[in-house]
Amino acid sequence: MPMVLLPIILMSLGLGWFFSALGVFLRDIGYVVNVAVRAILFMSPIFYPITAVPKEFLTYFYLNPLSYVVEDARRILIWGQLPDWNWLIYGTLSGIIIAILGYVFFQRVQKEFPRCLIT
């Protein structure tokens, strides 16, 4: 189960670095992130199975990385099956890339933080 959570942890870490650095410059970014997190929550199959989603909307649901994590967790915990290894590999690689990009962005703009807090 921890392997299934690794991609979303890495993506959250990278996006956290990015949006926390961006939040220093754009104070209202917190409101946008709040709405985006709620939209991602309701566009993932947490409260309902993915089979309940009409076929024409499945593409949008699979653009949400949380959908894969929820489906794999359900597959492991409820059905006793193995996770989707393709998603695990691609999700972990994309999570590593997002974490590295978020960290690099945070490090680059970190020197500007004191200047923004004075004004």
NORHUDA-V399347 format. One record per residue. N is the residue number from 1. RES is the residue in one letter. SS is DSSP state (@ for helix, = for strand, . for the rest). PSI is psi as a letter, one per 30 degrees, with the letter a starting at -180 (* if undefined). D_CENTER is the distance of its C-alpha to the mean C-alpha in Angstrom with 2 decimals. Layout:
# NORHUDA-V399347
((N:RES:SS:PSI:D_CENTER) (N:RES:SS:PSI:D_CENTER))
This chain:
# NORHUDA-V399347
((1:M:.:e:17.10) (2:P:@:e:15.65) (3:M:@:e:15.12) (4:V:@:e:12.95) (5:L:@:f:10.64) (6:L:@:e:10.76) (7:P:@:e:8.16) (8:I:@:f:5.28) (9:I:@:e:7.51) (10:L:@:e:8.01) (11:M:@:e:4.80) (12:S:@:e:4.98) (13:L:@:e:8.55) (14:G:@:e:8.75) (15:L:@:e:7.27) (16:G:@:e:9.44) (17:W:@:e:12.29) (18:F:@:e:12.14) (19:F:@:f:12.19) (20:S:@:e:14.60) (21:A:@:e:16.86) (22:L:@:e:16.75) (23:G:@:f:17.57) (24:V:@:e:20.81) (25:F:@:e:21.99) (26:L:.:j:20.72) (27:R:.:f:21.34) (28:D:.:g:20.08) (29:I:@:f:16.48) (30:G:@:e:15.76) (31:Y:@:e:16.99) (32:V:@:e:14.84) (33:V:@:e:11.60) (34:N:@:e:13.18) (35:V:@:e:13.93) (36:A:@:e:10.60) (37:V:@:e:9.00) (38:R:@:e:12.14) (39:A:@:e:12.01) (40:I:@:e:8.71) (41:L:@:e:10.44) (42:F:@:f:13.63) (43:M:.:g:12.52) (44:S:.:k:11.42) (45:P:.:i:14.46) (46:I:.:e:14.57) (47:F:.:f:17.90) (48:Y:.:l:19.40) (49:P:.:l:19.56) (50:I:@:f:18.30) (51:T:@:f:22.03) (52:A:@:f:22.66) (53:V:.:k:20.78) (54:P:.:k:23.32) (55:K:@:e:23.27) (56:E:@:f:23.08) (57:F:@:f:19.63) (58:L:@:e:18.09) (59:T:@:e:16.96) (60:Y:@:e:14.78) (61:F:@:e:13.28) (62:Y:@:f:12.58) (63:L:.:f:10.78) (64:N:.:j:7.94) (65:P:@:f:6.09) (66:L:@:f:6.47) (67:S:@:e:10.04) (68:Y:@:e:10.75) (69:V:@:e:9.95) (70:V:@:e:12.06) (71:E:@:e:14.67) (72:D:@:e:15.05) (73:A:@:e:15.42) (74:R:@:e:17.92) (75:R:@:e:19.60) (76:I:@:e:20.17) (77:L:@:e:21.07) (78:I:.:e:23.00) (79:W:.:f:24.39) (80:G:.:g:24.82) (81:Q:.:l:23.64) (82:L:.:l:21.85) (83:P:.:l:18.22) (84:D:.:j:17.61) (85:W:@:e:18.26) (86:N:@:e:17.43) (87:W:@:e:13.78) (88:L:@:e:13.77) (89:I:@:e:15.38) (90:Y:@:e:13.50) (91:G:@:e:10.03) (92:T:@:e:11.39) (93:L:@:e:13.07) (94:S:@:e:10.32) (95:G:@:e:8.32) (96:I:@:e:11.75) (97:I:@:e:12.32) (98:I:@:e:9.39) (99:A:@:e:10.51) (100:I:@:e:14.05) (101:L:@:e:13.77) (102:G:@:e:12.31) (103:Y:@:e:15.08) (104:V:@:e:17.66) (105:F:@:e:17.04) (106:F:@:e:17.33) (107:Q:@:e:20.48) (108:R:@:e:22.01) (109:V:@:f:21.89) (110:Q:@:e:22.65) (111:K:@:f:26.36) (112:E:@:f:26.24) (113:F:@:e:25.00) (114:P:@:e:28.59) (115:R:@:e:29.90) (116:C:@:f:27.46) (117:L:@:f:28.24) (118:I:@:e:31.97) (119:T:.:*:32.01))
